[in-house]
Amino acid sequence: MSDAPHTSDARPKGEPEPVAESEPLVLLELIQRLKVRDVMTSKLATVPRSATLREVQELMRKKKISGVPVEENGRFFGLVSIDDIIRALVAGTIDEPCSKHMTTKLVVLEDDMPLSFALRYFDRYHYGRFPVLNRDRRLVGIICQRDINRALLVELTQELNRLETSSSQTPGLDGAYSIYVLREFPICKYDFENAGKAANQIKQVLQEKKFQPKVIRRIAVAAYELEINLCVHSDGGVLSWQISNGRAEIIARDAGPGIEDVAWACRDGTSTANEWIRSLGFGAGMGLVNVKRVSDEFEITSKKGSGTTVKSVINIGEPMAT
Amino acid sequence: MTILDVSEVLKADVLVKGEGCHKAIRHVMASDLMSDVLMVDEEDMLLLTSLASDQVLRTAQIVGAVGVIVVNGKPLPSSMVNVANDLRITLAVSRFSKYDACVAVHAALKPA
């Protein structure tokens, strides 16, 4: 048996998102916004490699758990499951060290992955739980489906309260073309599978309301550029958009890493994007320039080490006559 | 000339016929840099690119392009056809190089 656990880099690439388009939008947003670390159990009952399987069995009984990680000083070696205990009872090896019988070929999740990755892994592997490692490959938690159900229930309740509050504050607008729409999209770092969906939704809403195609295009371009910026440059953030009183307002807000020199970042052709981003056709340093170009009002505030907020306002005028 | 006509010129396989497939092309852009595509304010544009990714289609849809022809016979990720269907945008793939595709499209679109 090898000392080091076999842990695969569980981040899949280029696979279609299994969540159906017909899933409720709020739920889709939640599973993109929430990270594995927000949902996992981080207070773990663990054992060292020298612990016997009988000791592990006793720990399982006391804590009412079905899997125990084997860990020493944050280093993760493997997992003992109920199956391992049953096999040991049958084979008469229950008093042997758990390191001889633990499962070491494990699929793990990383704590900064979106919850959607965890759901995909439960669907694909049919395991009851996944160990969670941080960037330093240290064990920081375990996630099981019960954790996900509990977190989603809490978040959905909060979301419902928020929606009820915001709908009661919706301004009453007069006139045939007055509309009020407010939506928020969480954007995850490097999540190119979903980048562009918010802009697409804005475009669809404006097309349904029959606004001028040129105006729709400007708004869609601003939203898309800001979405890609969040995806490429931030640690993740939220794109919100609002249409009211003849104006479309798009705000991209993130919590880091911040821009050191905002004026420099807004100049043509300046970018900190890496080669991978460039290979995807982005990172030419034209994003903010283009947002500014299509906007009637443009604001950016940022501080290195904290977050960035970019606001684009575009006057939408009246819809075309039908 | 429509994207379906251009696909014939470029001997391209049309994988998805979208809403704009019967629209007359008014502008052609050949680029692998989506940031540049987003800077163009032309209506009913055809995008020629050797970049095969979902974001090419999302970018084309945002700027209201009639469709995308991927050149150089690039193998497409399986998700591209699904995204093209979702966005209702025409997607074709041609074995022509980008340069040859540009020459052929220019000749085909030039007024007689």
Boltz contact constraints between the chains, C-beta under 6 A:
constraints:
  - contact:
      token1: [A, 14]
      token2: [B, 77]
      max_distance: 6.0
  - contact:
      token1: [A, 16]
      token2: [B, 79]
      max_distance: 6.0
  - contact:
      token1: [A, 196]
      token2: [B, 58]
      max_distance: 6.0
  - contact:
      token1: [A, 199]
      token2: [B, 62]
      max_distance: 6.0
  - contact:
      token1: [A, 217]
      token2: [B, 64]
      max_distance: 6.0
  - contact:
      token1: [A, 220]
      token2: [B, 62]
      max_distance: 6.0
  - contact:
      token1: [A, 221]
      token2: [B, 38]
      max_distance: 6.0
  - contact:
      token1: [A, 224]
      token2: [B, 62]
      max_distance: 6.0
  - contact:
      token1: [A, 280]
      token2: [B, 53]
      max_distance: 6.0
  - contact:
      token1: [A, 281]
      token2: [B, 32]
      max_distance: 6.0
  - contact:
      token1: [A, 281]
      token2: [B, 33]
      max_distance: 6.0
  - contact:
      token1: [A, 281]
      token2: [B, 34]
      max_distance: 6.0
  - contact:
      token1: [A, 281]
      token2: [B, 51]
      max_distance: 6.0
  - contact:
      token1: [A, 282]
      token2: [B, 34]
      max_distance: 6.0
  - contact:
      token1: [A, 282]
      token2: [B, 35]
      max_distance: 6.0
  - contact:
      token1: [A, 284]
      token2: [B, 33]
      max_distance: 6.0
  - contact:
      token1: [A, 284]
      token2: [B, 35]
      max_distance: 6.0
  - contact:
      token1: [A, 286]
      token2: [B, 35]
      max_distance: 6.0
  - contact:
      token1: [A, 290]
      token2: [B, 38]
      max_distance: 6.0
  - contact:
      token1: [A, 290]
      token2: [B, 39]
      max_distance: 6.0
